Amino acid sequence: MIELRDVSKIYQIGDERVHALDHANLHVYPKEFVSIIGPSGSGKSTLMNIIGCLDVADGGQYLLDGMPIEAYSENELANVRNRKIGFVFQSFNLIAKLSAEENVELPLIYQGVKRAERQQRVHEALERVGLSKRAKHLPTELSGGQQQRVAVARALVTKPSLILADEPTGNLDSKTSREIMQMFQELHEQGNTIVLITHDNDIARQAKRIVHILDGRLTEVSL
């Protein structure tokens, strides 16, 4: 599903050239659960942005489902982000004035899905994360863990082939983190491909494969 071949990304900061990714290589196969772990400044965010088609590499090649990303137009990339990839972020990224169900519905509106189907899929997604009874609540009326569950439902509602989670437990207490990770385990068991980016060893070890990133280089970790 995901193949990075010698991918590099360089940022010019003043007079210094920083290699955020330095000839990075990575394979992620369908239905895998992979964690990518590294400290702050290791290149995790850059890697996530490239895998998620939010940014492009300066060198090397990124293939998603066998297709080189550089072959896509901007509109095609937007379509990939909306249909193939479900994003879950540390900060939830929910719209404050929209209810839980309206936040989950938003990607389907962008896709042009008809209202009746939208309502059905939103209900199913919220049911899947155990929040169907909180559908009408605003984000401010939900706990941090519940907000993250809404974010996961929003990622699932488009039925993406890949779930990309960036520090999904970073703003949560330990009990809620365990609950969210249990949910990711269940999603994986149901056949979802998951790439989870974290700085936390305990979180990383819950994946089936661990890849370490440091100074923009990737190395496989033996479990």
C-alpha positions as YAML, in Angstrom:
chain: A
units: angstrom
residues:
- id: 1
  name: MET
  ca: [0.00, 0.00, 0.00]
- id: 2
  name: ILE
  ca: [2.72, 2.50, 1.07]
- id: 3
  name: GLU
  ca: [6.21, 2.45, -0.39]
- id: 4
  name: LEU
  ca: [8.82, 5.13, 0.23]
- id: 5
  name: ARG
  ca: [12.00, 4.80, -1.84]
- id: 6
  name: ASP
  ca: [14.94, 6.94, -0.73]
- id: 7
  name: VAL
  ca: [12.62, 9.81, 0.15]
- id: 8
  name: SER
  ca: [14.28, 13.05, 1.22]
- id: 9
  name: LYS
  ca: [12.91, 16.37, 2.43]
- id: 10
  name: ILE
  ca: [15.18, 19.34, 3.06]
- id: 11
  name: TYR
  ca: [14.28, 22.62, 4.75]
- id: 12
  name: GLN
  ca: [16.37, 25.76, 4.48]
- id: 13
  name: ILE
  ca: [16.48, 27.44, 7.90]
- id: 14
  name: GLY
  ca: [18.61, 30.55, 7.63]
- id: 15
  name: ASP
  ca: [21.99, 29.42, 6.33]
- id: 16
  name: GLU
  ca: [21.41, 25.83, 7.42]
- id: 17
  name: ARG
  ca: [19.97, 22.97, 5.34]
- id: 18
  name: VAL
  ca: [18.03, 20.57, 7.57]
- id: 19
  name: HIS
  ca: [17.36, 17.03, 6.32]
- id: 20
  name: ALA
  ca: [13.93, 16.34, 7.80]
- id: 21
  name: LEU
  ca: [13.93, 13.07, 5.85]
- id: 22
  name: ASP
  ca: [17.22, 11.57, 4.69]
- id: 23
  name: HIS
  ca: [16.81, 8.81, 2.08]
- id: 24
  name: ALA
  ca: [13.96, 7.22, 4.03]
- id: 25
  name: ASN
  ca: [12.65, 3.81, 2.97]
- id: 26
  name: LEU
  ca: [9.40, 2.27, 4.21]
- id: 27
  name: HIS
  ca: [6.91, -0.43, 3.23]
- id: 28
  name: VAL
  ca: [3.45, -0.71, 4.76]
- id: 29
  name: TYR
  ca: [1.29, -3.55, 3.51]
- id: 30
  name: PRO
  ca: [-2.53, -3.65, 3.45]
- id: 31
  name: LYS
  ca: [-4.12, -4.43, 6.85]
- id: 32
  name: GLU
  ca: [-0.87, -3.79, 8.75]
- id: 33
  name: PHE
  ca: [-0.69, -1.84, 12.02]
- id: 34
  name: VAL
  ca: [2.63, 0.04, 12.05]
- id: 35
  name: SER
  ca: [3.89, 2.57, 14.57]
- id: 36
  name: ILE
  ca: [6.56, 5.12, 13.75]
- id: 37
  name: ILE
  ca: [8.36, 6.33, 16.85]
- id: 38
  name: GLY
  ca: [10.91, 9.06, 17.36]
- id: 39
  name: PRO
  ca: [11.72, 12.08, 19.52]
- id: 40
  name: SER
  ca: [10.73, 15.66, 18.78]
- id: 41
  name: GLY
  ca: [12.56, 16.94, 15.71]
- id: 42
  name: SER
  ca: [13.25, 13.47, 14.34]
- id: 43
  name: GLY
  ca: [11.22, 13.97, 11.17]
- id: 44
  name: LYS
  ca: [7.94, 12.34, 12.29]
- id: 45
  name: SER
  ca: [5.69, 15.23, 11.26]
- id: 46
  name: THR
  ca: [7.38, 15.57, 7.87]
- id: 47
  name: LEU
  ca: [6.98, 11.84, 7.29]
- id: 48
  name: MET
  ca: [3.30, 12.01, 8.23]
- id: 49
  name: ASN
  ca: [2.72, 14.95, 5.91]
- id: 50
  name: ILE
  ca: [4.30, 13.09, 2.98]
- id: 51
  name: ILE
  ca: [2.48, 9.80, 3.65]
- id: 52
  name: GLY
  ca: [-0.77, 11.77, 4.00]
- id: 53
  name: CYS
  ca: [-0.17, 13.65, 0.73]
- id: 54
  name: LEU
  ca: [-0.13, 16.96, 2.62]
- id: 55
  name: ASP
  ca: [3.42, 17.64, 1.38]
- id: 56
  name: VAL
  ca: [5.72, 16.33, -1.34]
- id: 57
  name: ALA
  ca: [9.26, 15.02, -1.11]
- id: 58
  name: ASP
  ca: [12.29, 16.80, -2.57]
- id: 59
  name: GLY
  ca: [13.85, 13.51, -3.66]
- id: 60
  name: GLY
  ca: [13.06, 9.83, -3.95]
- id: 61
  name: GLN
  ca: [9.67, 8.32, -4.72]
- id: 62
  name: TYR
  ca: [6.45, 7.72, -2.81]
- id: 63
  name: LEU
  ca: [4.04, 5.12, -4.16]
- id: 64
  name: LEU
  ca: [0.53, 4.83, -2.74]
- id: 65
  name: ASP
  ca: [-1.33, 1.72, -3.91]
- id: 66
  name: GLY
  ca: [1.36, 1.32, -6.56]
- id: 67
  name: MET
  ca: [0.90, 4.80, -8.05]
- id: 68
  name: PRO
  ca: [3.70, 7.38, -7.76]
- id: 69
  name: ILE
  ca: [2.34, 10.43, -5.97]
- id: 70
  name: GLU
  ca: [4.18, 12.85, -8.24]
- id: 71
  name: ALA
  ca: [1.92, 11.63, -11.08]
- id: 72
  name: TYR
  ca: [-1.14, 13.12, -9.34]
- id: 73
  name: SER
  ca: [-2.48, 16.61, -9.98]
- id: 74
  name: GLU
  ca: [-3.43, 18.88, -7.04]
- id: 75
  name: ASN
  ca: [-7.09, 17.97, -7.48]
- id: 76
  name: GLU
  ca: [-6.24, 14.27, -7.58]
- id: 77
  name: LEU
  ca: [-4.15, 14.62, -4.41]
- id: 78
  name: ALA
  ca: [-7.08, 16.32, -2.67]
- id: 79
  name: ASN
  ca: [-9.27, 13.43, -3.77]
- id: 80
  name: VAL
  ca: [-6.75, 10.91, -2.37]
- id: 81
  name: ARG
  ca: [-6.69, 12.73, 0.98]
- id: 82
  name: ASN
  ca: [-10.48, 12.80, 1.14]
- id: 83
  name: ARG
  ca: [-11.18, 9.23, 0.01]
- id: 84
  name: LYS
  ca: [-8.16, 7.01, 0.68]
- id: 85
  name: ILE
  ca: [-6.79, 8.43, 3.94]
- id: 86
  name: GLY
  ca: [-8.49, 8.97, 7.28]
- id: 87
  name: PHE
  ca: [-6.59, 11.43, 9.50]
- id: 88
  name: VAL
  ca: [-6.58, 11.44, 13.31]
- id: 89
  name: PHE
  ca: [-4.64, 14.28, 14.95]
- id: 90
  name: GLN
  ca: [-3.38, 14.96, 18.48]
- id: 91
  name: SER
  ca: [-5.46, 18.14, 18.74]
- id: 92
  name: PHE
  ca: [-8.67, 16.45, 17.44]
- id: 93
  name: ASN
  ca: [-9.24, 19.27, 14.88]
- id: 94
  name: LEU
  ca: [-12.99, 19.33, 15.44]
- id: 95
  name: ILE
  ca: [-15.05, 22.39, 14.44]
- id: 96
  name: ALA
  ca: [-16.32, 23.90, 17.70]
- id: 97
  name: LYS
  ca: [-19.69, 25.13, 16.41]
- id: 98
  name: LEU
  ca: [-20.62, 21.77, 14.85]
- id: 99
  name: SER
  ca: [-22.07, 18.82, 16.77]
- id: 100
  name: ALA
  ca: [-20.32, 15.45, 16.87]
- id: 101
  name: GLU
  ca: [-22.45, 14.11, 14.04]
- id: 102
  name: GLU
  ca: [-21.94, 17.26, 11.94]
- id: 103
  name: ASN
  ca: [-18.16, 17.02, 12.37]
- id: 104
  name: VAL
  ca: [-18.25, 13.39, 11.24]
- id: 105
  name: GLU
  ca: [-20.53, 14.24, 8.31]
- id: 106
  name: LEU
  ca: [-18.26, 16.96, 6.89]
- id: 107
  name: PRO
  ca: [-15.96, 14.74, 4.73]
- id: 108
  name: LEU
  ca: [-19.03, 13.12, 3.16]
- id: 109
  name: ILE
  ca: [-20.41, 16.54, 2.23]
- id: 110
  name: TYR
  ca: [-17.09, 17.30, 0.49]
- id: 111
  name: GLN
  ca: [-17.46, 14.00, -1.37]
- id: 112
  name: GLY
  ca: [-20.96, 14.89, -2.52]
- id: 113
  name: VAL
  ca: [-22.58, 11.90, -0.79]
- id: 114
  name: LYS
  ca: [-26.39, 12.16, -0.72]
- id: 115
  name: ARG
  ca: [-28.06, 13.14, 2.55]
- id: 116
  name: ALA
  ca: [-29.74, 9.81, 3.34]
- id: 117
  name: GLU
  ca: [-26.49, 7.88, 2.86]
- id: 118
  name: ARG
  ca: [-24.56, 10.50, 4.86]
- id: 119
  name: GLN
  ca: [-26.90, 10.10, 7.81]
- id: 120
  name: GLN
  ca: [-26.60, 6.31, 7.73]
- id: 121
  name: ARG
  ca: [-22.80, 6.32, 7.51]
- id: 122
  name: VAL
  ca: [-22.45, 8.96, 10.25]
- id: 123
  name: HIS
  ca: [-24.66, 6.89, 12.55]
- id: 124
  name: GLU
  ca: [-22.61, 3.75, 11.81]
- id: 125
  name: ALA
  ca: [-19.29, 5.56, 12.42]
- id: 126
  name: LEU
  ca: [-20.42, 7.02, 15.75]
- id: 127
  name: GLU
  ca: [-21.86, 3.65, 16.78]
- id: 128
  name: ARG
  ca: [-18.51, 2.05, 15.95]
- id: 129
  name: VAL
  ca: [-16.66, 4.34, 18.39]
- id: 130
  name: GLY
  ca: [-19.36, 4.08, 21.06]
- id: 131
  name: LEU
  ca: [-20.66, 7.64, 20.79]
- id: 132
  name: SER
  ca: [-24.05, 7.35, 19.08]
- id: 133
  name: LYS
  ca: [-25.75, 8.73, 22.20]
- id: 134
  name: ARG
  ca: [-23.57, 11.87, 22.09]
- id: 135
  name: ALA
  ca: [-24.20, 12.66, 18.42]
- id: 136
  name: LYS
  ca: [-25.91, 16.02, 19.11]
- id: 137
  name: HIS
  ca: [-23.25, 17.29, 21.55]
- id: 138
  name: LEU
  ca: [-20.77, 20.02, 20.69]
- id: 139
  name: PRO
  ca: [-17.04, 19.33, 21.17]
- id: 140
  name: THR
  ca: [-17.03, 21.57, 24.29]
- id: 141
  name: GLU
  ca: [-19.63, 19.25, 25.82]
- id: 142
  name: LEU
  ca: [-17.40, 16.20, 25.34]
- id: 143
  name: SER
  ca: [-14.34, 14.97, 27.24]
- id: 144
  name: GLY
  ca: [-10.95, 14.80, 25.50]
- id: 145
  name: GLY
  ca: [-11.34, 11.08, 24.96]
- id: 146
  name: GLN
  ca: [-14.81, 11.53, 23.50]
- id: 147
  name: GLN
  ca: [-13.54, 14.26, 21.18]
- id: 148
  name: GLN
  ca: [-10.82, 11.92, 19.94]
- id: 149
  name: ARG
  ca: [-13.45, 9.23, 19.36]
- id: 150
  name: VAL
  ca: [-15.39, 11.72, 17.23]
- id: 151
  name: ALA
  ca: [-12.18, 12.40, 15.30]
- id: 152
  name: VAL
  ca: [-11.73, 8.66, 14.73]
- id: 153
  name: ALA
  ca: [-15.35, 8.37, 13.56]
- id: 154
  name: ARG
  ca: [-14.72, 11.24, 11.13]
- id: 155
  name: ALA
  ca: [-11.66, 9.38, 9.82]
- id: 156
  name: LEU
  ca: [-13.66, 6.16, 9.39]
- id: 157
  name: VAL
  ca: [-16.79, 7.58, 7.78]
- id: 158
  name: THR
  ca: [-15.24, 7.84, 4.31]
- id: 159
  name: LYS
  ca: [-14.21, 4.15, 4.51]
- id: 160
  name: PRO
  ca: [-10.54, 4.97, 3.80]
- id: 161
  name: SER
  ca: [-7.96, 2.32, 2.91]
- id: 162
  name: LEU
  ca: [-5.48, 3.93, 5.35]
- id: 163
  name: ILE
  ca: [-5.87, 5.47, 8.82]
- id: 164
  name: LEU
  ca: [-3.03, 7.87, 9.62]
- id: 165
  name: ALA
  ca: [-2.87, 8.81, 13.31]
- id: 166
  name: ASP
  ca: [-0.47, 11.52, 14.47]
- id: 167
  name: GLU
  ca: [0.11, 11.37, 18.27]
- id: 168
  name: PRO
  ca: [-3.57, 10.40, 18.80]
- id: 169
  name: THR
  ca: [-3.08, 9.99, 22.57]
- id: 170
  name: GLY
  ca: [-0.82, 13.01, 23.06]
- id: 171
  name: ASN
  ca: [-3.46, 15.17, 24.78]
- id: 172
  name: LEU
  ca: [-5.09, 12.37, 26.78]
- id: 173
  name: ASP
  ca: [-4.60, 10.93, 30.26]
- id: 174
  name: SER
  ca: [-3.29, 7.37, 30.63]
- id: 175
  name: LYS
  ca: [-6.70, 5.73, 31.13]
- id: 176
  name: THR
  ca: [-8.22, 7.46, 28.11]
- id: 177
  name: SER
  ca: [-5.08, 6.70, 26.07]
- id: 178
  name: ARG
  ca: [-5.57, 2.99, 26.79]
- id: 179
  name: GLU
  ca: [-9.19, 3.22, 25.65]
- id: 180
  name: ILE
  ca: [-8.23, 4.96, 22.40]
- id: 181
  name: MET
  ca: [-5.48, 2.42, 21.71]
- id: 182
  name: GLN
  ca: [-7.93, -0.42, 22.36]
- id: 183
  name: MET
  ca: [-10.15, 1.14, 19.72]
- id: 184
  name: PHE
  ca: [-7.24, 1.21, 17.24]
- id: 185
  name: GLN
  ca: [-6.59, -2.47, 18.01]
- id: 186
  name: GLU
  ca: [-10.22, -3.26, 17.21]
- id: 187
  name: LEU
  ca: [-10.07, -1.26, 13.98]
- id: 188
  name: HIS
  ca: [-6.95, -3.20, 12.98]
- id: 189
  name: GLU
  ca: [-8.65, -6.52, 13.75]
- id: 190
  name: GLN
  ca: [-11.51, -5.41, 11.49]
- id: 191
  name: GLY
  ca: [-9.03, -5.10, 8.59]
- id: 192
  name: ASN
  ca: [-8.03, -1.43, 8.66]
- id: 193
  name: THR
  ca: [-4.49, -0.41, 7.71]
- id: 194
  name: ILE
  ca: [-3.11, 1.88, 10.42]
- id: 195
  name: VAL
  ca: [0.04, 3.99, 10.59]
- id: 196
  name: LEU
  ca: [0.43, 5.56, 14.02]
- id: 197
  name: ILE
  ca: [3.04, 8.21, 14.74]
- id: 198
  name: THR
  ca: [4.14, 8.65, 18.36]
- id: 199
  name: HIS
  ca: [6.99, 9.55, 20.70]
- id: 200
  name: ASP
  ca: [5.72, 7.13, 23.39]
- id: 201
  name: ASN
  ca: [7.34, 3.68, 23.59]
- id: 202
  name: ASP
  ca: [4.34, 2.13, 25.35]
- id: 203
  name: ILE
  ca: [1.99, 3.34, 22.63]
- id: 204
  name: ALA
  ca: [4.35, 2.24, 19.85]
- id: 205
  name: ARG
  ca: [4.65, -1.28, 21.24]
- id: 206
  name: GLN
  ca: [0.93, -1.85, 20.75]
- id: 207
  name: ALA
  ca: [1.39, -1.96, 16.98]
- id: 208
  name: LYS
  ca: [2.41, -5.12, 15.13]
- id: 209
  name: ARG
  ca: [5.51, -3.44, 13.66]
- id: 210
  name: ILE
  ca: [7.64, -0.60, 14.97]
- id: 211
  name: VAL
  ca: [9.75, 1.70, 12.79]
- id: 212
  name: HIS
  ca: [12.15, 4.12, 14.51]
- id: 213
  name: ILE
  ca: [12.89, 7.53, 13.04]
- id: 214
  name: LEU
  ca: [15.89, 9.64, 14.01]
- id: 215
  name: ASP
  ca: [17.49, 12.49, 12.07]
- id: 216
  name: GLY
  ca: [15.19, 11.71, 9.15]
- id: 217
  name: ARG
  ca: [16.31, 8.07, 8.83]
- id: 218
  name: LEU
  ca: [14.06, 5.05, 9.33]
- id: 219
  name: THR
  ca: [15.07, 1.73, 10.91]
- id: 220
  name: GLU
  ca: [12.94, -1.31, 11.69]
- id: 221
  name: VAL
  ca: [12.68, -2.29, 15.36]
- id: 222
  name: SER
  ca: [12.56, -5.98, 16.30]
- id: 223
  name: LEU
  ca: [9.66, -6.92, 18.58]
...
